[in-house]
């Protein structure tokens, strides 16, 4: 059976930037002091690029002025869709252990989302009733909860090595929130639950059709340059269709990536290779633009504090529930392993901005960006030692 490393990596290839976007292998982990436990799974890049974006944004040096940010917005939508494809490519449910991990990840994400959404709704309703007049405070609280439910994606393993169960759980924890975001965005657009479900299914079918067409065409093409053109065209179509229909590009990308992973074959390998071709550059652009769009209001600290506290509590409780009910072999500190939000939460906030009401959109990205920074710092302070990857024989 093909190793999980092949999903996003050419065999034998080593990318030195991967350590910036995920955890270090156990053999390379730096020495830890008693209080500073080491880097978080989200990597130092989040802690560097988000403040950089704030510094050069309209609230800082104004290098990224509002007209520049408006021009970059379509590019960001494509990047969000590509990130969804990367998450989908990481799914491989042909093994029963993977399906159990997906169930555990869904349970943990649901618990964290409910706790954060409840905290955000309480703050909006009882603490800040005079400073915010949200048309749909429950929907806005749900968006914040979904963003908070995500954990940092793990780094890709070296060839011949499986990711640890904790890393697989962290990767699969993005699936349920992304599906929930797709349904919520459709509901905010259509106004009713039945219409939202139908719209989400139709969006998934559109993405699936584009993914299948790209898989067939790439499989019949021998030229690397033509394969890259077809892969780029498929990514643009998936993200562009979602943007045109005012639906979730992250959900559309997840469907496409999961379809390519399920179809398997050499075409899948080529599409995965080309999807991650400029992965690090795209994620850097996403983080810098996110930082530049942050606006700090007078009532933001209260909502931000609720976000960080409730998210930390939700991750710890969710990890405890997963260990007690679904996957008992996971470590006791599972919640701390899941505490780093990484950049998928920021991509989700970008994805939901256009669907949220105008007053809610102005709050969503600042809360998630600043909450991500605070959660990353906490995860670096209290992160447990990374679980060592497992060899194929151990699986």
N, C-alpha and C positions, 0 to 999 in steps of 0.2 A: 504494500500500500504506500502511496506517495506520502512523504513527510509533510507535516504542517508548514515547515519552513518554505516549501515550494510555492505556497499560496501567494506570497508577496515578494518572493526573492528568486533571482536566478541561482541555480546550484553553484556553490563555490564562491559566490560573490560576497564581498565584505564591504559594508558601508559604514565608515567611521562616524557618520552623523546619526546613526541609529541610537547611539547612547544618549543623544540629546533629546530624543523623543520618547524614551522609555527607560526601563530599569537596566542597570548593568548586570551582566551575568555574575553569578556568585563569585567566580574566581577573580573578577576584576573589581569587586566592590571596594571602595576606599575604607581606610580605617575610620572607625566611628568613636567619637568622644562619648562621655556619659550622657550629656544633655543634647548634643547635636547628633542625631541618629543617622544622618547621611541624606543623600538626595532622594526626592520623592519619585514615584513611578512616572509622574508627569514630566520630569526632566527640568533642567535649569532654563530651557528655552522660554517657557511660559513666564518665568519670573524676570526674564530679561526683555523680551519683545513687547509684552504688554505695557510696562512702564515707558519703554522707548516710544511706543505709539502715543501714549499720553503726552510725552514731552514734545513731540513734533506735530501734534494735532492742533485743532483750532483753539483749544484751551491753553496751549503751550506756545511753541515757536511758530505755529501756523504754517509749517512746511506742507503738511497735508491739510489744505484749506477745504472748506465745504464743497467748492466746485470739483476739486480733485477727488474727494471722497465719493461724490455723486457719480463721477466718471468711472471709478473703480468698482462701484456697486454690482454691475453685472458680472464682473470677474469673480467677486466674492461669492455670488450665487453658484457659479460653476465649481468653485473650490469646495463649497458646502456639499454639492452633489458628489464630487469626487471622494470626499471623506466618507459619505454614505456608502459608496462603492467599496472602499477599503474595508469598512466594517462588515459588509456583506461577504466579501471574499474571505474573511476570517471564519466564516461559519462552515462547519463540516459535521453534520448531524447523522452521519452514517454509522457512528459508533455509539453504543448505548451510554457510555460514560459522558460523552459530549452532550447528549440529550438531557442527562441528569444535571449537568453543569448549567445548561441553558435554563432549566426549570429553577435551579437555585439562584441564578443571576436575575431571573424575572422576579422572583419573590423578594430578593434584596432590594432591587430597584423600585418595586412597588411600595415597599415599606418606607424607603427614604423619600420617595415622591409624595406620599400621603402626609408624612410628618412635616416636610418643608412646606407643602401647599397649605396645610392647616395652620402652621405658624405664620405664613405670609398673609393668609386671609384674616387671621386674628389681628395682626398688626394693621392691615388696611381698614378693617372694620372698627376696631376699638381704640387703637393708638393714634392713627392718623386720619380720622374721619373728616376733619375740616380741611386738611391740606391736599387731599386727593378725592376727586370725584370720578372714579372709574365707572364706566357704564356696565362693565361685567367684572367685578372684583374677583368672583370665583374663578372665571376663566383665566384672568391674569395670574392668580395664585397657582392655578394648575400648570400654567406655562413655567413659572418659576420652579415648581416642584419637579417637573419633568427634567428641566435643565440640571437641577441639583442631584438627580438620581444617577447621573452618569459618573463613571470612573475613568481614569486615564487608560488609554489603550496601551497594552504592553509592547515592548520592543520585539521585533522579529528575532527568532532564535537563530543561532548559527546553524548551517546545514548539518543534518544528522541528529539534531537535538529537538525534542519536544518541549513546548512551553509547559511550565508548571501548571497544576490545576488552578492555583490562585490566579495566575495570569490569564488562563482561559476563561475563568469566571469573570474577571475584570473586563475582558474583551466582549463577552456575551452580554454583559450588563447594559450595553448600549441598545440592544435590540428592542426590548419592550418600550423604553422611553421614546425611541424613534417612531415606532408604530403608533404609540399614543399621541405623539406630536402630529403625525399625519392625520389621525382622526380628529384631533382638536382643531387643527388648522382648517380642515374641511368643514367642521361644525361652525366655526366662526365665519366662514364664507357663506355657507348655505343656510344656517340658522335652525336646522333640525337634525336630530340624531339619525333617522333613517336615510335622509339625503346625504349626510356626511359619510355614513358607511358605504353607500353606493358610490359616491364620488371617490372615496379612498380606494375601493376595489377597482374602479375604472382607471385611476391613476396608476395603480400597481400593474394592471394589464397593459397599459401603454408602455410603461417602463420595461415590462417583461418582453413585449414585442420588439422594442428597440434592442434590448440585450440579446434576444435570440437571433435577430437579423445580423447584428455585429458578430456574434459567435460563428454563424454560418459563413459569413464573408471572410473573416479572419482565418478560419480553418481552410479555406480554399485559396488563400494567398500565401505565396512563398517569400515574397519580398518583405524585409523588415520595415522599410520605409512605408510601404503600402499598409502594413499592419498597424503601424503607428498612426497613420492618417485615419484609418478606420476606427481605431480605438478612441482617438481624439474626437472624431465626429460623433461616435456613440455617446461619449461623456457630455459633449455639448448638447446633443439632442435630449438626453435624459434630463439634464438640469434645465435646459431651455423650455422643454415642455411643461415641467413643473412650475417654472416661473411664469410662463404664459397663462397657465390655468390658475395661478395664485394658490398653488398647493405646495407641499413640503418637498423641497429638493433633496433633503436628507433622506426622507422616506423613499423617494424615487430611486436614489442612488443605492440604498440598501437592497431594494428589490432587484436591481440590475446586478449588483455584486453577488448576491445570494444565488441568482440564476446562473451566472457564469461559474460559480463554485459547484453548483449542482450538475451543470452540463459536463464539467470535467474536460479532459482531453487536452491536446496541444493548443487548441484555440484559447482555452481558459488560461493556460500558462502565458501565452503571448499577451492577452488582454491584461492580465495581472501585472506583467512586466511593464507594459506601457502605461498603465494607470499610475504606478508608483514612480514613473520616470522623473517627474518634477515634484514629487510629493513634498519634500522638505521646503522647497521654495514656496509652494502654494500655502503650506501651513504657516510659514513665516509671514507671508502677506496677510493672511487671515488674522493673525495675532496683532500685527502692527495696526491694521485698520480698526480692529476691535478696540484697541487702546485709544486710538485717535477719536473714536466716536463717544467716548465716555464723557458724560456731563454730570457733575456732582451737584445735587440739590440739597437744600437745608434739611429735608426729611429723610434723605437717603441713608444716613448712618443707622437709623432705627431698623429699617427694613434689612439692611445689610447684616446687622448683628443677628437678627432673627434668622436670616438665611444661613449664616455660618454655624450658629449654635444648633439649629434644627437639622442641618445637613450632617453635622458630625454625629449627633445623637441618632439620626436615622441610619447612617452607615454602620454604626456600632450595633444597633439593635437588629438591623437587617442581616448583618454577618452572623450574629448570634442565632437568629432564627434559622438561617440556612444550615448552620452546623447542627442544630437540634432536630431538624425535620427532614432534610434532603441529602446532604453530603456530610456525613459525620466525620470523615477523615480529614477535613480541612483544619487548618491551625486555629487555635483559640483566638488569636489576634486578627482574625479575618477582616473585621471591620476597619482596622487600621490599614490593612493592605488596600482597602477600597477607598480610602479617604481622599486620595489625590484625584481632582476632577479632570486634569489634563485640558485638552483643547476641544473635545467633542461637545462639551457643554456650551462653549462659546459659539461653535458652529450652529448648535440648536437655537441659541438666542438670536443669531443672525437670521436663521430660517423662519423664526416665528415673528420677527419684527413687522413684516408686511401684513400679517394677519391680525395682529393686535390692534386695539383701538389706538388712536394717535397719542392720547395721554399715557396709555400703558406702554407703548413702544418706547417712549422717552425714558422709562424707568427700567425696562427689562434688561437691556444690554449693560447699563452701568452696574446693576445689582449682580448680574452673573459674572461680569469681568472682575469687579472688585472682590466678589465672593470667591472666585477662582484663585485670585492672588492670596487671599487670606487662608483659604483651604490648603493651598500648596505649601505655604509657610508652616501651617500646623502639621501637615503630613511629613514635612522634613524634620520637624522637631520630634515627632512621636512615631515615625515609621519603623516597623519591625524589620528584621533582616529579611531580605528577599528570599523566597523559596527557590531552591535550586531546581533548574529544569531537569526533566526526566528523559532518559534515553528511550529509544523505541522499544527495547526489550522489556522495559518496566511497565509499559502500557499493556 
